[in-house]
Amino acid sequence: MDPQTQNTSLQRLQNVERRVVRVLELAGGVMEELASPSGPKKEFVNSHCREFMQSMKDIQGTLREEIKSACEYRPFEKCDYSARIANEICFQKLEYVLTQLDDLKQTADRYPSSD
């Protein structure tokens, strides 16, 4: 995830945070209206409930997209660590084979050739 995408993602999450606060304000407003001694105003309750439900759907959709985006993020995808480790292991194996070949040559040199 490049810095630009990450900033955009953070901005979207901050926007979601503001919408969650607004949704809580709506729910609080409806509760206050329902507790009103003069009785709730139907239009007020209906409009706040509609806005609440629409906001919840929007928040849910945005969070779903952000979660999906975060799951697709693979920070080590372009990392060469595993390739470097594999090369290092191969190098160590080659060094070992070379020392074994040197030992074999020294052992062979101790015996006279039968030419």
N, C-alpha and C positions, 0 to 999 in steps of 0.2 A: 504494500500500500504506500504509494508515494505521499509526500507531505501535503500536496494539494488535495488529494483524495481524503486524507486523514482530517485535514482542516474542514473540508466540506462535511464529512461525517460528523465531526464534533459539532459543527454548526447545526446540523439537522437534529442531533440529540439535544442540544440546548433549546432548540425550537420545540421539541417534544416536551421538554421539561416545563417550558412556559405554558404549553397547552394543558399539561397535567394540572398545573396550578389553576388555570382557568376552569378546568372541569371541576376541580374541588370547590372553587368559588360558586360555580353554577349549582352544584349539589347542595352546598350550604345555603344558597339563596332559596332553593326550592324547599328545603327543610324549614327555614325561617317562615316562608310563606305558608307552608302547611300548618305551622304552629301558631299562625296569626290568630289573635282573639276574634277578629272580625271575619275569619274564614278565608280560605285561599282564593286568590283570583285565578280562575281557570286558564285564561289566556297566558298569564305570567308563567304558571306552572307548565303549561303545554310548550310554550316557546323555549323555556329553559331546558325542559326534558329533551326536546328535539335537538337543541344545540349540544346538549350533553352527549346524546347518543351519536350524533355525527362526529363530534370531537373524539369520542372513544374509538370509533371506526378508523378515523384518520390516524390517531396515535398508534393503534394496533397495526395498521398497514405500514406506517413508517418504521416502527420497531421491527416488524417482520423483515422488511428490506434491509435494515441495518444489521440484523442478526445474520441474514443470508450473506451479506457483503463481508461481514467479519469472518464467517466460516470459510469464505473463499480466499481469505488473506493467508498467504504462506510466506512468512518473512525469510525463510531459509531456502526458498525455491531456487534462487540464483547463487546460492552459496557454494563455494568449491571445497568446503571442509571435507566432505566424504571422499572426493577425488584426491585431495592432498593426503589424507590418511591412507587411502589405498596405495598411492604412489610410495609413501614412506614404508609401508609394509612390504611392497614389492622390492624396494631398495634394500631393506634389511634381509630379505630372503636371498637376493642376489649376492650380497656380501657374505652370507653364510655359505652359499654354494661355492663362491670363489675361495673361501678359506678351506673348504673341504677338498676342492680341486688342488689347491696348493699342497695340502697334506698328502693327497694321493700322489702327486708328482714327487714329493720328497720321499715317500715310501718306495715308489717305483725306481727312483734314482739310486737307492741303496742296493738294489740288486743288480748284478751285472747282466748286461744284455746277452742274449744267446744268439747273436748274429752269426 
